[in-house]
Amino acid sequence: MGTTFSNALSGLQANSQAIDVVSANLANLNTYGYKAEQVSFEELVSQSFGGANGANLVGGSVDAISNQSLSQGSITTTSQPYDAAIQGNGYFVLQTPAGQQAFTRAGNFTVNATGQLLTQSGDNVQGWNAVGGVVNTNSAATNITLPVSGLSAPSASTAFTLGLNLDASAVKGTTAATFSSPIQVVDSLGDTHALTITYTETAPGTWGYAITIPPADLKSASKTALATGTLTFDSSGNLASPTAKASPVVVSIPGLADGAADLKLNWNLYDANGNPQITQYDQISSNLSSSQNGQQAGQVTGISIGVNGEVTAAYSNGTNVRVGQLAVGSVLNPGSMQDLGNNTFGVTSATAVPAIGVPGTGSRGTVTGGALESSTVDIATEFTNLLVYERGYQANSKVVTTEDQVIQATLSLIPA
């Protein structure tokens, strides 16, 4: 009879534990990156009564074991700049405030006042920070810190292009025979300078040019042109000289008034495919396009996680700079990891060494920025399991009450 009570008690405990698991799953129905727990029951002890060699076996006590379901959760787009979701194997790599390494599938990250990328519970998200504009993923992963303030350094212009047409019907000496193109360039301090290229027709199909800068931009004001030369066109209106094989027109600007380094610019008359940027057709002279490769200093206007965990900062000068890279750790036997709470996990002595690296490499899954992985909890399955475990609990409680009645009946047979 004692065995009956023991078996029933273990059944009550096992089904109660199973109900606890269902409760936890339902509570985390909307927890990003949460993996539903699955319950399995396992016989602990078998009893044998009578018969040779232990015949007449009867069932023994039971235990409930829960394991994580490692299925992929659906990816939901959030458009939040610091959200990220893993598609495939692996975990985001974390460091707890106590310095312990941890892992999570929940990518709803935040940034604190000092630029540290954190989980909702305050763990540091790890990866690689850019040093000098370069992200070295061959080094050890560290806490990611983002540039929430400060400026991006300016870069001086070294080349410019102009797309324009010069009027083939212009007559020398008339107003139409003179035309100009403005182009703004940037010096090493991030200051801008407006250059003017003036074209003057000297003969049919031939135009002279002169490049000037405002005198106030120079330490020693000068009316001398920075560069001069001649453009000639063939009978089809295409630039014939200088040729595509000739060096670009070099424009030197020494002695800038703001103290910046001297500028040396290349005026590219042809594109990368050797096509001329300047034509002479029978149309009014007009500027069509212009470009230069300098950048002013810029302030951070936004930071976001992009494709495969690349962290990019956008600056007010229009540049986008890669400032970091999220790491992903792939674990061969994730079921051996321990639950640390807050939807994070830690390794145990039974856990294989995590392979930490760039998302999308090796056995590591890819990372989608601006998205989150939904919980793998299925509400219909959990409600069904809840009914099954509740029936199991009732059945075992019935065994207890029935056994109690048997004992009472037995005791009533004893004479008073």
N, C-alpha and C positions, 0 to 999 in steps of 0.2 A: 504493500500500500504506500510505503514511503516513496518508492520509485515513481508511482503515479503522481503524487504531489510534486515531486522534483521535476518530472517531465512537463507537467502542466505549468509549473512556475516558469521554467525556461521558455515554454511557448508563449506565455504572457509577456515575458521580458523581451523576447525576440520580436514579437508583433508590435510591442510598444515602441521598440527601437525603430522598426520599419515605419511606423506612423510618424515618428520624429523626423525621419529622413524625408518623408512626403511633405511634412510641415515646412522643413527647411527649403525644399525645392519650390514649393508654392510661394514662400516668402521671397524667394529670389527670382520670381518669374520675370521681372523686368530689370534684373541686375545685369549690366553689360559684361560680357565675357564669362558669365557663370556657366559651369558645366554641371548638369543635373546628376545627382547621385542615384545609383541603382542598387536595389537590395537583393541579396540572395541568401537563402537559408541553408545552414549546414548542420548535419548531425554531429554532435560532439561525442556521445557515449552510446554504446550498444550493450544491452543486458541479455544474459542467457540464463534460462532456467531449465534444469533437468535435461535428460537425454544424454546420449554419449557424445563426446567431443563438442560439447556446447551447443547442442541442438535446441530447437524451440526458441529462436532469437526474437526478442521484442525490441521495438524502437527505443532509443534513449533520448537524452535531452538535446535541445536544438539551440543554435545561435544565429543571429542575423548579421550579415556582413554587407557593408555598403562600399561601392566602388564608383568612381567618377565615370560618366559617359563622356568619352573624348571625341564625340562627333562634332562636326563643324557647325557653328551657329550662323544664322543668316547675317549678311552684311547690310547695315542700314546707313544710308548717307545722312550726315548731320550738317555738313558745311561748316562745322566749328573748326577753327584753325589748328587746335592742339589735339584733336581726336585722331585716333588711328586704330585700325583693325587688322588682325592677322588672318590671312586666308591660307590654311594649311597647317603644318606642324610648327610647334615652337611657342615660346612665351616672351613677352617683354621682360627685359632684365632690370631689376630694381636693387636699390640699396636702402635698407631700413635706417631710421635714425640711430639705431644701435650698431650700425655697421654690418649687419647681416645681409648676405645676398638672398634675394627673393625673386619670385617670378609671378607673372600675372598675364591673363588674357584680356583684362579690361584696359582699354586704351583711352578712357576719358580723362585726359591729363589736364593739368593747369600749370600756370607759371606764377611764381611769387614775385615779390618786389625786387629781388636781386637777380631775377632771370633764371632761377633753377626750375627745371621741368619736373613736376611732381605728380604723383597719383592723388586721388581724392583723399586718401588717408595720410598723405605727407611723405611717402617714400620717394626717394630720388629715382628718376628714370635714367638709365645708363645707355651710353653709346659712345660717339666720338665727337669732339669739338673741333672746329676748324682752327688751325694755327697758321697765320699768315695767308688766309684764304684757301688753305689746303686741308682736307680731311684725310687723316692717315688711319685707315681701318685695319692696318697691320699691327697697331699698338693695342695695349689692353684697354678694354672699355672702361669708361669713367662716367661720373655724373655729368649730365648735359646742362650747360649754362648758356642761356640765350642773350644776345645783345639787346636788352630792353631800352637802352639809352646810348648816347654817343653818336658819332658821325662816321660815315665811311670816307676814307681818304679820297681826295680828288685825283684825277689822272689827266696829265697834260695831253693836248691834242698832238698827234704826230702826222695825221693825214686828213685830207678832205676831198670831196668830189662835188662837182656842180653839173647838173643836167640842164641844158638850155639850148635855145635856137637863136641864131643871129640872122637877121632879115637879109635875104639874098638880093632883094630889090632895093636895098638902101643905096643912096647915092653919096659918094664921098663929099664931106663938107656940110651935109644936111643934118638935121636933128636925128633922123633915123639911123645915121651912120655912127652914133655913139650910144652905148648901152652899158649898164653896170649890173653886177651881181653881188649881193651881200652874203657874207658867211661869218658866223660867230664861232670863235675857237676858244679853248680853255687853257689857261696856263697852269703851272705846277702848284699854285696856291688855290686853284679853283676859281680864279677870277676870269671873267670873259672879256674878249676883245673882238670888236666888229671890224672885219677886214672888208675892203671893197675892191672888186676886180672890175676895172673899166676897160671896155672893148671899143676900139676906134677903127673904122674901115679905112684902110690906106690905099686899096685897089680892089677891083672886083675879085672876090674869093680870098681876100687877104685882110686880116684884122690884127692890129696890134693890141696888146693888153698891158696893163700896169696894175700892180697890187699895192694898196696903200692901207695904213692904219692911222687912226686919229693921233695927232701929235701929242696929245695929253697922255697917251698910254705909254710914252717913252720918256726915259730920264732926260734925254737930249732931244728936244723937238726937232723934227726934220721933215721937209716936204719931199724928200727923195723917196721914190717908190721902192718897196721892199723887193720887188722882182718885176722884170719886164720881159717881153718876148713877142713872138708872132705866131698866129694861127693861120694856116692855109687850108682851103677846102677844094675838093675835086669837083668835076662837072656834075656829079650826082648830089652834091651838098654834104658829102662825108668828109670828116677831118682827115687831111692828108699829111699834115706836118704840124707838130711833132708826130712821129709814128708811134705805133703801139710798142715797138721794140725799144724806143728811146726811154731814157730814165724819166720819172715824173718830174714835174716842175718843182724845184726846191725853193721854199720860201723861208728865209731866216729872219727872226725877229729878236735882235739883241737889245739889252738894256731896257727891260720893262720897268716902268715907273713904280710898280707895286713891290719890286724886289724879287719877283719870281725868276726862275731859271730861264735862260734864253730859249726861245721856241725855234724848232726846226721842223717845218711842215712839208709834206709831199702832196702836191696837187695832182691827183690822179685823173688824167684826161680820158682814160679807158677803164672799162670794168674788168672783172676777173677773166672774162671770156674774150677780151680784146676788142670789144665793141666801143666805139667812141661815144662819149657822154655829151659832146657838143656837135651840133649840126648847123648847116646854113641852107635853109629852105626859104622859099618865097612866102614866108609868113612873118607877121610882126615879131620882133625880137621879144623873147619871154623867158623867164626863169621857170624851169619845170620841177627841179628837185635839188636838194642839197643835203649833205651829210658830213659829219666829222666824228672822230673817235674819242674825243676828250669827254671827261665827266667832272661836273662840279661835286663838291662835298655834299653828302646827303644824310638826312636823318632817317631813322627807322620808322617806317609807317605801318609795318605789319610783319608778322612771322607766322609761318604755317608749315605743317607736316605734309609732304607730298608723296609722290610715287616711291614705293619701297623704302619709306621711312626717311627720305632726305628732308632735312629741315632747312628752309630757305627764308631769308630776310629780304623784304622789299624796302627800298630806300626812296626818298623823295626825289632823287635825281633820275629815277626811272630804272635803276639797276636792281637786279635780283642776285643775291649772293648766297651760296651754300654755306651755312654756318654750323651744321651738325649732321649727324647720321644716327638714327636709332639702331640699337642692337637687338637681335633676336637670339634666344637660347633654345636649342633643340635638345630634348631629353629623350633618350632611348626608351626608358621605362617610366613614364610620367606617373603611373599608378602607384609608384613607390614614394612619391613626394608627400610631405606632411602639410596639412592645412595650417597656415599661420594666422588665419583670420583676415578680414578685409579683402577677401577674394584674392589672396596671395598664397604662394606655396614656397616651401623650402626643401632642400635636398636632405636625404637621410643617408645612413650608411649603406642602404640597399640601392640608392639611386646612382645610375651611371653618370659620369662626369658630363655636365651640360656642354654642348658644342656651341659656343657663342661666336656670332659673326654677323655679316651683312644679310639682311632679308633677301630671300630669293636665291641664295647660294647654298650648296650642299643639300642637306635635308630640311633646311629652314624654309618656312612658308614666306609668302610675299606680304607686304604691308600696304594697305590703302589708307591714304590720308583723308581727313575730313569724313570719316566713317567710323562706325562702331560695330562690334560683333554682338549680336543679341544672345540672350540666354538660350540654352538648349532645352529648357523645361517645357514639356508639352502638358498643358492643363488637363486635357482629356485623359491622358495616360495617368497622370497623378491622381485624378478623382477616382479612376477605376481602381488603381492600386490602394487607395484609401479605403474603399469599400471591401476589398479583398482582405486587407490586413485587419480591418475592424471585425470582420467575420471570424478571422483566425483568432483574434483576441477573445471574442465571445465564446468560441468553441472551447478554448482552453480554460476559460473561467467556468464553463459548464462542467468540465472534467473535475475541477476543484470542488464544486458544489456537489456533484454526484459522488465523488469519493468520500466527501464529508458525510453524506447520507448513508453510504455503505458502512462507514465506521460507526455511526450512530446506531445503525441497525444491529451491527455486531455487538456493540456494547450492551444493547438491550437484551441480548441473549444471556448475558451474565446474571445469575441469580442475585437478588438484592441481599 
